[in-house]
Structures are given as structure tokens and as C-alpha cells.
Amino acid sequence: MLDFLFPPDGGSEPRAKRSLVVDRDLLRCDLPELRRMVARLRAGDALVYAIRLDVPAVTRLLSLGVLRRRLGQIERAFAAGGAEVVARYGVDPNLDAPSCIYDLHTSASDYADRNLRPRGRLVALRRVAAWCIGCDPALGALVLVATKP
């Protein structure tokens, strides 16, 4: 799972530490624990924060409703610990078996939404929801990658 985020190192230098956090419920996000993990990072270390959106419908709707606020809190937790978000990915349909992974808010994102991912019904409504939420509500997960310089 998420091996695409951890390519093998080609050099002889010691490998940087890489940590992974998978969050299933944005309503009960453990920000103090995230802050502790970020504080333990050394220069060159990476922390991957994955937000699963392939959850039951009610939880998904509530999570999408607070997604922008929660992403802001997560990014501020990274910044407070001296780490910076270097990548944001959309994962479809889920983290366990992704078929489409792309950078959010780039031309790759536009291309994936138009040509690679299933469009389904109510495309215009999904676009409006994506504008409000910050990502396509049909995504299975969001992944933030942060490193400490």
C-alpha cells in the first residue's frame, strides 16, 4: 500500500526515515499525535498523511463537509513542526487498490478527472462540489506528503 510514495533510494547515503499515517475519520482526527510525529522528524525525513474517503456514506458526507477546515489544520500542524507539504495526491477508487493516482490542483488533475476516472452521473454537480470541498467528492482518498528540510 502506498509504495508509489516511497521509491527505492539509488545512492549510498543512509535512507531517510519515512512515516505513514492513515486517517479514516476526519471528524476525530488526532492532531496532537500528528504534531508529535512531525516534531520527531529529522531533516530529510518524510511523513505521508493519507485521508481515506471510502467510508460509509454518512461518515463520508460529514468528512467532506469539514474537509477544507481539517486539511488546513493538518497543514498547520506540519508547518508548526517545521515540515512543509511537498505533494498532494488524489487516489481513486481507494488506497488498497488504486487505479488512478494524480497530483491535485494541477493539469494532471484536470486530465485525470476528464479522461481517466469514471465520470458517472451529475458531472456538473460534482464539479460544483469539488470547487466547494477542494477535491472531487468521488475520490477514495487524499494523500499529503510533507518533508522536513
FENJOJO-V109815 format. One record per residue. SS is DSSP state (H for helix, E for strand, C for the rest). PHI is phi in radians with two decimals (NA if undefined). NEAR is the number of other ideal C-beta (glycine too) atoms within 12 Angstrom. Layout:
BEGIN
ss:SS phi:PHI near:NEAR
ss:SS phi:PHI near:NEAR
END
This chain:
BEGIN
ss:C phi:NA near:19
ss:C phi:1.05 near:28
ss:H phi:-1.10 near:13
ss:H phi:-1.08 near:19
ss:H phi:-1.49 near:28
ss:C phi:-2.11 near:19
ss:C phi:-1.14 near:14
ss:C phi:-1.17 near:9
ss:C phi:-1.34 near:14
ss:C phi:-1.70 near:7
ss:C phi:-1.58 near:10
ss:C phi:-1.67 near:6
ss:C phi:-1.24 near:8
ss:C phi:-1.05 near:10
ss:C phi:-1.25 near:15
ss:C phi:-1.22 near:20
ss:C phi:-1.30 near:20
ss:E phi:-2.29 near:25
ss:E phi:-2.12 near:29
ss:E phi:-2.25 near:22
ss:E phi:-2.16 near:30
ss:E phi:-1.99 near:28
ss:E phi:-1.90 near:33
ss:C phi:-1.65 near:22
ss:C phi:-2.41 near:21
ss:H phi:-1.20 near:33
ss:H phi:-1.30 near:21
ss:H phi:-2.13 near:15
ss:C phi:-1.11 near:27
ss:C phi:-1.61 near:21
ss:H phi:-1.13 near:26
ss:H phi:-1.04 near:14
ss:H phi:-1.16 near:19
ss:H phi:-1.07 near:33
ss:H phi:-1.08 near:25
ss:H phi:-1.14 near:17
ss:H phi:-1.15 near:28
ss:H phi:-1.15 near:34
ss:H phi:-1.12 near:20
ss:H phi:-1.41 near:17
ss:C phi:-1.17 near:29
ss:C phi:-1.81 near:20
ss:C phi:-0.98 near:13
ss:C phi:1.61 near:19
ss:C phi:-1.28 near:25
ss:E phi:-2.17 near:35
ss:E phi:-2.25 near:42
ss:E phi:-1.88 near:40
ss:E phi:-1.99 near:42
ss:E phi:-1.84 near:35
ss:E phi:-1.94 near:41
ss:E phi:-1.34 near:30
ss:C phi:-1.97 near:37
ss:C phi:-1.59 near:26
ss:C phi:-2.02 near:25
ss:C phi:-0.94 near:13
ss:H phi:-0.94 near:12
ss:H phi:-1.15 near:12
ss:H phi:-1.08 near:20
ss:H phi:-1.08 near:27
ss:H phi:-1.07 near:18
ss:H phi:-1.15 near:18
ss:H phi:-1.11 near:33
ss:H phi:-1.15 near:31
ss:H phi:-1.15 near:19
ss:C phi:-1.88 near:23
ss:H phi:-1.05 near:33
ss:H phi:-1.02 near:21
ss:H phi:-1.10 near:19
ss:H phi:-1.18 near:31
ss:H phi:-1.08 near:30
ss:H phi:-1.07 near:19
ss:H phi:-1.13 near:25
ss:H phi:-1.14 near:39
ss:H phi:-1.15 near:28
ss:H phi:-1.17 near:20
ss:H phi:-1.12 near:33
ss:H phi:-1.07 near:34
ss:H phi:-1.09 near:20
ss:H phi:-1.10 near:21
ss:C phi:-1.59 near:28
ss:C phi:1.53 near:20
ss:E phi:-1.78 near:34
ss:E phi:-2.19 near:24
ss:E phi:-1.31 near:31
ss:E phi:-1.85 near:22
ss:E phi:-2.73 near:25
ss:E phi:-2.30 near:33
ss:E phi:-2.10 near:34
ss:E phi:-1.81 near:41
ss:E phi:-2.15 near:38
ss:E phi:-2.38 near:32
ss:C phi:-1.53 near:23
ss:C phi:-2.78 near:27
ss:C phi:-1.25 near:33
ss:C phi:-1.26 near:15
ss:C phi:-2.52 near:15
ss:C phi:-1.25 near:28
ss:C phi:-1.92 near:18
ss:E phi:-2.56 near:28
ss:E phi:-2.27 near:33
ss:E phi:-2.65 near:31
ss:E phi:-1.16 near:24
ss:C phi:-1.35 near:32
ss:C phi:1.04 near:22
ss:C phi:-2.31 near:15
ss:H phi:-1.13 near:13
ss:H phi:-1.10 near:21
ss:H phi:-1.13 near:27
ss:H phi:-1.06 near:19
ss:H phi:-1.10 near:15
ss:H phi:-1.08 near:29
ss:H phi:-1.14 near:29
ss:H phi:-1.44 near:18
ss:H phi:-2.12 near:14
ss:H phi:-1.80 near:20
ss:C phi:-1.65 near:29
ss:C phi:-1.05 near:19
ss:C phi:-1.42 near:18
ss:C phi:1.18 near:16
ss:C phi:-1.69 near:9
ss:C phi:0.97 near:14
ss:H phi:-1.05 near:18
ss:H phi:-1.10 near:12
ss:H phi:-1.13 near:17
ss:H phi:-1.11 near:24
ss:H phi:-1.13 near:20
ss:H phi:-1.13 near:13
ss:H phi:-1.09 near:23
ss:H phi:-1.08 near:27
ss:H phi:-1.13 near:15
ss:H phi:-1.26 near:16
ss:H phi:-1.44 near:31
ss:C phi:1.96 near:27
ss:C phi:-2.80 near:37
ss:C phi:-1.09 near:40
ss:C phi:-1.18 near:31
ss:C phi:-1.53 near:31
ss:C phi:-1.10 near:42
ss:C phi:-1.54 near:30
ss:E phi:-2.90 near:40
ss:E phi:-2.07 near:44
ss:E phi:-2.26 near:42
ss:E phi:-1.93 near:41
ss:E phi:-2.01 near:34
ss:E phi:-2.17 near:35
ss:E phi:-2.24 near:27
ss:E phi:-1.82 near:28
ss:C phi:-1.20 near:18
END
